[in-house]
């Protein structure tokens, strides 16, 4: 390659790099416009949006601790799980000496209670009319789960597992719900 070609190629390359850098700086310096696909509240109106209530992690922890404390007062070794409205686990506390099966059982009871907005002991009775309910993934139709409600709507579920009966598990779960009212 002769000198003239090298100089022209170098100049063209420098110009291209300079234009690219200038374009990048110009692009980042300009204010970003809102994408056309994002609806503005005043254009769409409130009918397209909803507000929901969620249990905070602090509240979920308080409820789980209250349920675990209620079980410990009766010398029961349990696991307590608190799930949000969508069934996602917020807190799980495994008490000292709780059995290995209690961890998953507590989560599934909490999920079942929030899914149907009813204590799992009540839902056990529904199995006689609809035995296929037990086939829904993630559910467990045994006493020990109770929903947490705000204005009648489920916002969380508390599940307790490990006591000798579902009645006891549910009693402890209700202690968790009661702690939220304080």
C-alpha positions in Angstrom: 0.0 0.0 0.0 1.4 3.4 -1.0 1.7 6.3 1.4 -1.2 8.2 -0.2 -3.5 5.3 0.3 -2.4 4.8 3.9 -3.0 8.5 4.7 -6.5 8.4 3.1 -7.4 5.2 4.8 -6.2 6.5 8.2 -8.0 9.8 7.7 -11.3 8.0 6.8 -10.9 5.7 9.8 -10.3 8.6 12.1 -13.3 10.5 10.7 -15.5 7.4 11.2 -14.4 6.9 14.7 -14.8 10.5 15.5 -18.3 10.5 14.1 -19.2 7.4 16.0 -18.0 8.9 19.3 -19.8 12.2 18.6 -23.0 10.2 17.8 -22.7 8.2 21.0 -22.1 11.4 23.1 -25.0 13.1 21.3 -27.3 10.2 21.8 -26.6 10.0 25.5 -26.8 13.7 26.1 -30.3 14.0 24.6 -33.3 13.6 27.0 -34.9 10.2 26.7 -38.4 10.2 25.3 -41.0 7.9 26.8 -41.6 4.8 24.6 -44.9 5.0 22.8 -45.9 1.6 24.2 -46.0 2.9 27.8 -49.4 4.0 28.7 -49.7 7.3 30.6 -52.1 7.2 33.5 -54.0 10.3 32.3 -54.5 8.8 28.8 -55.5 5.3 29.9 -57.5 6.3 33.0 -57.6 4.5 36.3 -59.7 1.6 34.9 -56.5 -0.1 33.5 -54.6 -0.1 36.8 -55.2 -1.6 40.2 -53.7 -1.2 43.6 -53.1 -4.3 45.8 -52.2 -4.7 49.4 -49.2 -6.8 50.4 -47.9 -8.0 53.7 -44.5 -6.5 54.5 -41.5 -8.7 55.3 -41.5 -7.3 58.8 -45.1 -8.1 59.3 -44.6 -11.6 57.9 -41.7 -12.2 60.3 -43.7 -11.0 63.3 -46.6 -13.3 62.3 -44.2 -16.3 61.9 -42.5 -15.6 65.2 -45.8 -15.4 67.0 -47.0 -18.7 65.5 -43.7 -20.4 66.4 -43.8 -18.9 69.9 -47.4 -20.2 70.4 -46.2 -23.7 69.4 -43.2 -23.6 71.7 -45.4 -22.6 74.6 -47.2 -26.0 74.1 -43.9 -27.8 73.6 -44.6 -28.4 69.9 -41.8 -28.6 67.3 -43.1 -27.0 64.1 -42.2 -25.1 61.0 -44.0 -21.9 60.1 -44.2 -20.4 56.6 -45.7 -17.2 55.4 -46.5 -16.7 51.7 -47.6 -13.6 49.9 -50.8 -13.3 47.8 -49.1 -15.0 44.9 -47.9 -17.9 46.9 -44.3 -16.7 47.1 -42.6 -17.5 50.4 -41.8 -14.4 52.4 -40.6 -16.1 55.6 -40.0 -19.7 56.9 -39.0 -20.4 60.4 -38.1 -24.0 61.3 -38.4 -24.5 65.0 -35.8 -26.4 67.0 -36.4 -30.1 66.5 -39.1 -29.7 63.8 -39.2 -32.7 61.4 -37.8 -32.5 57.9 -41.2 -32.9 56.3 -42.6 -29.9 58.1 -40.8 -27.3 56.0 -42.5 -28.1 52.7 -45.8 -28.9 54.4 -45.9 -25.5 56.1 -45.3 -23.8 52.8 -47.9 -25.8 50.9 -50.5 -25.2 53.7 -49.9 -21.5 53.5 -50.2 -21.5 49.7 -53.4 -23.5 49.9 -54.9 -21.1 52.5 -54.1 -18.0 50.5 -55.2 -19.5 47.2 -58.7 -20.2 48.4 -58.9 -17.5 51.1 -60.0 -20.1 53.6 -58.4 -22.1 56.5 -57.1 -25.4 55.2 -59.3 -27.3 57.7 -62.4 -25.9 55.9 -60.9 -26.9 52.6 -60.4 -30.5 53.7 -64.2 -30.8 53.8 -64.4 -29.6 50.2 -62.4 -32.6 49.0 -65.5 -34.8 49.3 -67.3 -32.8 46.6 -64.2 -32.2 44.5 -61.5 -34.8 45.1 -59.4 -33.5 42.2 -58.6 -30.4 44.3 -55.8 -32.3 45.9 -54.1 -32.7 42.5 -53.4 -29.0 42.1 -49.6 -28.5 42.3 -48.3 -26.9 45.5 -51.4 -27.5 47.6 -51.8 -29.5 50.7 -55.3 -30.1 52.1 -54.5 -30.7 55.8 -55.4 -28.5 58.7 -52.7 -25.9 59.6 -53.0 -23.1 57.1 -54.9 -19.9 57.4 -55.3 -16.8 55.2 -54.3 -13.3 56.2 -56.9 -10.9 54.9 -57.2 -7.1 54.3 -60.7 -5.9 53.7 -61.9 -9.5 53.2 -59.3 -10.2 50.4 -56.4 -12.6 50.9 -53.0 -10.9 51.1 -51.0 -13.7 52.6 -51.2 -17.2 54.0 -49.6 -18.7 57.2 -48.9 -22.4 57.3 -47.8 -24.4 60.3 -46.7 -28.1 60.2 -45.2 -30.5 62.7 -47.7 -30.7 65.6 -49.5 -34.0 66.1 -52.7 -32.7 64.6 -53.9 -30.2 62.0 -56.1 -28.6 64.6 -53.0 -27.6 66.7 -51.1 -26.5 63.5 -54.0 -24.2 62.6 -54.3 -22.9 66.2 -50.7 -21.8 65.9 -51.2 -20.3 62.4 -54.1 -18.3 63.8 -51.8 -17.0 66.5 -49.7 -15.6 63.7 -52.7 -13.9 62.1 -53.7 -12.5 65.5 -50.2 -11.0 66.0 -50.8 -8.8 62.9 -53.9 -7.2 64.5 -51.9 -5.8 67.3 
